[in-house]
Every structure is written in structure tokens, then in C-alpha cells.
Amino acid sequence: MQWHSLNSTDQLEQIREESKERPIIIFKHSTSCSISATAKSRLERQWADAGLDQVKAYYLDLLSFRPVSNEIANVFGVRHESPQLLLIKDGQCQYNASHLGINLQEVKKVAA
């Protein structure tokens, strides 16, 4: 799994456009939260087996870039949570889950 850093609100329009070519995930991570650390570790361990090689993954450290997290909520019409995984496809948020409810098999179904 290769993470791409998300650290600017300017990237959100680029992500929206990229998602018209291939699915994008955004993972919002709180570096001070043990649940968030568990969710991130689980996501990284299960990524290869989930068959999501065609999905580009963005990582947001929301403690360092909270304004970006707030703008994600506005742009994609979701409530801010942490940890949180969004699947962006065709310019829209097609999947949104948080905490240990993040399910890569569901992500794969929506991404297909």
C-alpha cells in the first residue's frame, strides 16, 4: 500500500478529478488516538488481500491539517470523524465509514 500525503485543501479538486479516472480513498487519521492507530494498521495489513491495487490512497494527518479535514466534510458532504475512510469515485463520496466499521470488502464492492 502506498500512501499519498494530503495536506492542502487545494488537493481536493485534484482528487475529485482523479476519481473520475480511478477510485480514490482518503484516510483521515488522528496520530494521538489508539483506535485510529488500530484502524490504520488493520487497513494496511488487509490492503493487499482486498485486491484494491487500482485504488489510489491518500493519508491525512488531521491533527496537523485539521482545516483540510473540515474542507473534506464540506466538499464531499460527510460528517467529520476520526479515523475515517472515504471512497471517492466519479467526483463523489461513494463510501464513508469510521473507526472499526471500516470494511475493505465493502470498499472493494463500491470501487468496482
Contact map, one row per residue, 1 for C-alpha under 8 A:
1110000000000000000000000000000000000000000100110000100010000000000000000000000000000000000000000000000000000000
1111000000000000000000000000000000000000000000000000000110000000000000000000000000000000000000000000000000000000
1111100000000000000000000000000000000000000000000000000111100000000000000000000000000000000000000000000000000000
0111110000000000000000000000000000000000000000000000000111100000000000000000000000000000000000000000000000000000
0011111000000000000000000000000000000000000000000000000001110000000000000000000000000000000000000000000000000000
0001111100100000000000000000000000000000000000000000000001111000000000000000000000000000000000000000000000000000
0000111110100000000000000000000000000000000000000000000000011000100100000000000000000000000000000000000000000000
0000011111110000000000000000000000000000000000000000000000000000100100000000000000000000000000000000000000000000
0000001111110000000000000000000000000000000000000000000000000000001100110000000000000000000000000000000000000000
0000000111111100000000000000000000000000000000000000000000000000000000000000000000000000000000000000000000000000
0000011111111110000000000000000000000000000000000000000000000000000000000000000000000000000000000000000000000000
0000000111111111000000000000000000000000000000000000000000000000000000010010000000000000000000000000000000000000
0000000001111111100000000000000000000000000000000000000000000000000000000000000000000000000000000000000000000000
0000000001111111110000000000000000000000000000000000000000000000000000000000000000000000000000000000000000000000
0000000000111111111000010000000000000000000000000000000000000000000000000000000000000001001000000000000000000000
0000000000011111111100000000000000000000000000000000000000000000000000000000000000000001111100000000000000000000
0000000000001111111110000000000000000000000000000000000000000000000000000000000000000000011000000000000000000000
0000000000000111111111110000000000000000000000000000000000000000000000000000000000000000001000000000000000000000
0000000000000011111111110000000000000000000000000000000000000000000000000000000000000001111000000000000000000000
0000000000000001111111100000000000000000000000000000000000000000000000000000000000000000111000000000000000000000
0000000000000000111111100000000000000000000000000000000000000000000000000000000000000000010000000000000000000000
0000000000000000011111110000000000000000000000000000011100000000000000000000000000000000100000000000000000000000
0000000000000000011111111000000000000000000000000000011100000000000000000000000000000011110000000000000000000010
0000000000000010011001111100000000000000000000000000001111000000000000000000000000000011100000000000000000000000
0000000000000000000000111110000000000000000000000000001111000000000000000000000000001111000000000000000000000000
0000000000000000000000011111000000000000000000000000000011110000000000000000000000011111000000000000000000000000
0000000000000000000000001111100000000000000000000000000011110000000000000000000000111100000000000000000000000000
0000000000000000000000000111110000000000000000000000000000111100000010000000000011111000000000000000000000000000
0000000000000000000000000011111000011001000000000000000000111100000000000000000001110000000000000000000000000000
0000000000000000000000000001111110011000000000000000000000001110000000000000000001100000000000000000000000000000
0000000000000000000000000000111110011000000000000000000000001110000000000000000000000000000000000000000000000000
0000000000000000000000000000011111010000000000000000000000000000000000000000000000000000000000000000000000000000
0000000000000000000000000000011111111000000000000000000000000000000000000000000000000000000000000000000000000000
0000000000000000000000000000000111111100000000000000000000000000000000000000000000000000000000000000000000000000
0000000000000000000000000000000011111110000000000000000000000000000000000000000000100000000000000011000000000000
0000000000000000000000000000111111111111000000000000000000000000000000000000000001100000000000000010000000000000
0000000000000000000000000000111011111111100000000000000000000000000000000000000000000000000000000000000000000000
0000000000000000000000000000000001111111110000000000000000000000000000000000000000000000000000000000000000000000
0000000000000000000000000000000000111111111000000000000000000000000000000000000000100000000000000011010000000000
0000000000000000000000000000100000011111111100000000000000000000000000000000000000000000000000000000000000000000
0000000000000000000000000000000000001111111110000000000000000000000000000000000000000000000000000000000000000000
0000000000000000000000000000000000000111111111000000000000000000000000000000000000000000000000000000000000000000
0000000000000000000000000000000000000011111111100000000000000000000000000000000000000000000000000000000100000000
1000000000000000000000000000000000000001111111110000000000000000000000000000000000000000000000000000000000000000
0000000000000000000000000000000000000000111111110000000000000000000000000000000000000000000000000000000000000000
0000000000000000000000000000000000000000011111111100000000000000000000000000000000000000000000000000000100000000
1000000000000000000000000000000000000000001111111111000000000000000000000000000000000000000000000000000100000000
1000000000000000000000000000000000000000000111111111100000000000000000000000000000000000000000000000000000000000
0000000000000000000000000000000000000000000001111110000000000000000000000000000000000000000000000000000000000000
0000000000000000000000000000000000000000000001111111000000000000000000000000000000000000000000000000000110010000
0000000000000000000000000000000000000000000000111111100000000000000000000000000000000000000000000000000000010000
0000000000000000000000000000000000000000000000110111111000000000000000000000000000000000000000000000000000010000
1000000000000000000000000000000000000000000000010011111100000000000000000000000000000000000000000000000000000000
0000000000000000000001100000000000000000000000000001111100000000000000000000000000000000000000000000000000000000
0000000000000000000001111000000000000000000000000001111110000000000000000000000000000000000000000000000000000010
0111000000000000000001111000000000000000000000000000111111000000000000000000000000000000000000000000000000000000
1111000000000000000000011110000000000000000000000000001111100000000000000000000000000000000000000000000000000000
0011110000000000000000011110000000000000000000000000000111110000000000000000000000000000000000000000000000000000
0011110000000000000000000111100000000000000000000000000011111000000000000000000000000000000000000000000000000000
0000111000000000000000000111100000000000000000000000000001111100100010000000000000000000000000000000000000000000
0000011000000000000000000001111000000000000000000000000000111111110000000000000000000000000000000000000000000000
0000000000000000000000000001111000000000000000000000000000011111110110000000000000000000000000000000000000000000
0000000000000000000000000000011000000000000000000000000000001111110000000000000000000000000000000000000000000000
0000000000000000000000000000000000000000000000000000000000001111110000000000000000000000000000000000000000000000
0000001100000000000000000000000000000000000000000000000000011111111110000000000000000000000000000000000000000000
0000000000000000000000000000000000000000000000000000000000001111111111000000000000000000000000000000000000000000
0000000010000000000000000000000000000000000000000000000000000000111111100000000000000000000000000000000000000000
0000001110000000000000000000000000000000000000000000000000000100111111110000000000000000000000000000000000000000
0000000000000000000000000001000000000000000000000000000000010100111111111000000100000000000000000000000000000000
0000000000000000000000000000000000000000000000000000000000000000011111111100000100000000000000000000000000000000
0000000010000000000000000000000000000000000000000000000000000000001111111110000000000000000000000000000000000000
0000000010010000000000000000000000000000000000000000000000000000000111111111110000000000000000000000000000000000
0000000000000000000000000000000000000000000000000000000000000000000011111111111100000000000000000000000000000000
0000000000000000000000000000000000000000000000000000000000000000000001111111110000000000000000000000000000000000
0000000000010000000000000000000000000000000000000000000000000000000000111111100000000000000000000000000000000000
0000000000000000000000000000000000000000000000000000000000000000000000011111110000000000000110000000000000000000
0000000000000000000000000000000000000000000000000000000000000000000000011111111000000000000010000000000000000000
0000000000000000000000000000000000000000000000000000000000000000000000011101111100000000000000010000000000000000
0000000000000000000000000000000000000000000000000000000000000000000000001000111110000000000000000000000000000000
0000000000000000000000000000000000000000000000000000000000000000000011001000011111010000000000000000000000000000
0000000000000000000000000001000000000000000000000000000000000000000000000000001111110000000000000100000000000000
0000000000000000000000000001110000010000000000000000000000000000000000000000000111110000000000000110000000000000
0000000000000000000000000011110000110010000000000000000000000000000000000000000011111000000000000110000000000000
0000000000000000000000000111100000000000000000000000000000000000000000000000000111111100000000011110010000000000
0000000000000000000000001111000000000000000000000000000000000000000000000000000000111110000000111100010000000000
0000000000000000000000001110000000000000000000000000000000000000000000000000000000011111000011111000000000000000
0000000000000000000000111100000000000000000000000000000000000000000000000000000000001111100011110000000000100010
0000000000000011001000111100000000000000000000000000000000000000000000000000000000000111111111100000000000000000
0000000000000001001101110000000000000000000000000000000000000000000000000000000000000011111111000000000000000010
0000000000000001101110100000000000000000000000000000000000000000000000000000000000000001111100000000000000000000
0000000000000011111100000000000000000000000000000000000000000000000000000000000000000001111110000000000000000000
0000000000000001000000000000000000000000000000000000000000000000000000000001000000000001111111000000000000000000
0000000000000000000000000000000000000000000000000000000000000000000000000001100000000111101111110000000000000000
0000000000000000000000000000000000000000000000000000000000000000000000000000000000000111100111110000000000000100
0000000000000000000000000000000000000000000000000000000000000000000000000000000000001111000011111000000000100100
0000000000000000000000000000000000000000000000000000000000000000000000000000010000011110000011111100000000000000
0000000000000000000000000000000000000000000000000000000000000000000000000000000000011100000000111110111000000000
0000000000000000000000000000000000000000000000000000000000000000000000000000000011111000000000011111110000000000
0000000000000000000000000000000000110010000000000000000000000000000000000000000001110000000000001111110000000000
0000000000000000000000000000000000100010000000000000000000000000000000000000000000000000000000000111111000000000
0000000000000000000000000000000000000000000000000000000000000000000000000000000000000000000000001111111000000000
0000000000000000000000000000000000000010000000000000000000000000000000000000000000011000000000001111111100000000
0000000000000000000000000000000000000000000000000000000000000000000000000000000000000000000000001001111111100000
0000000000000000000000000000000000000000001001100100000000000000000000000000000000000000000000000000011111110000
0000000000000000000000000000000000000000000000000100000000000000000000000000000000000000000000000000001111111000
0000000000000000000000000000000000000000000000000000000000000000000000000000000000000000000000000000001111111100
0000000000000000000000000000000000000000000000000000000000000000000000000000000000000010000000100000001111111110
0000000000000000000000000000000000000000000000000111000000000000000000000000000000000000000000000000000111111111
0000000000000000000000000000000000000000000000000000000000000000000000000000000000000000000000000000000011111111
0000000000000000000000000000000000000000000000000000000000000000000000000000000000000000000001100000000001111111
0000000000000000000000100000000000000000000000000000001000000000000000000000000000000010100000000000000000111111
0000000000000000000000000000000000000000000000000000000000000000000000000000000000000000000000000000000000011111
